[in-house]
Every structure is written in structure tokens, then in C-alpha cells.
Amino acid sequence: MDTIVTSNGTEEPRKPGGKYKAMLVCFILGLGSLVAWNSMLTIGDYYYKLFPKYHPSRVLTLVYQPFAIGTLIILAYYQSKINTRLRNLAGFTLFFAATFLVLILDLATSGRGGIGPYIGICLLTACFGIADAHIEGGM
């Protein structure tokens, strides 16, 4: 740690600055991870209309949790060997890609239901769980 020489000749450790900037950055990053999964939960009514036989709200949560917890356990075990910065970047990139692919999937299927788009939504939900584990463990 850097030191400062005071007027009487003693050395004191330099206090790190930027506390409020760091708090703002952490808030923005936390908000970014919250918005992605919350958007999936918010459109639950649309999924109930699109997939009335499959109970999407319950199933999506049950798909999300095992992937999030499993990935978090693996990443916690190997945490000393993993670069935290790259881990966060991978998580946010996966959140972005999965959110974008949800829109593409809906546009490609023209809003039709069926088992194919439902399985696609479930796979993207698993991606949300993996991305969330990367970010939560890295923050």
C-alpha cells in the first residue's frame, strides 16, 4: 500500500479514494443483473397466454434455480483459479445474449406457442441461471 509522508516526517498509509464511485458502479452492475431476470418474470402473463398447458411461471423458476446454484457451487470451488473480472464480463455477456435471443425466438416463431418455442425459452432460462451465478459470485 502507498504511504504519505506527513509534515512531521512520519509515514501514514494512503486512504483509498473513490468510495462513492465504487458504490455507484456496484449499484449499476447489480441493477443490470436484476433487470434481465426480472424481465423474464414480468412477461409471465404473456407466456401463460402463449403456453397455457405448460405452467411457464413455475417451470421457468424450477429450470433457473438448479443451473444458478450448480454453477455457483462449481465457481465457488474453483474461485482461486478464476479471474473475477472475466467472470463478471462472461455473466453480463450471457445475460445480454440470452435476453436478445428471447426477443429473436419470439419474432422467429411469430408469437406462436408449442413445445419447440417453450423448450427454447427453458434453455434461455437456464442461460439466465448460469449468467446470474457468474455475476453473483463475482460481485
Order of alpha helices (4+ residues) and beta strands (2+ residues): beta-beta-alpha-alpha-alpha-alpha-alpha
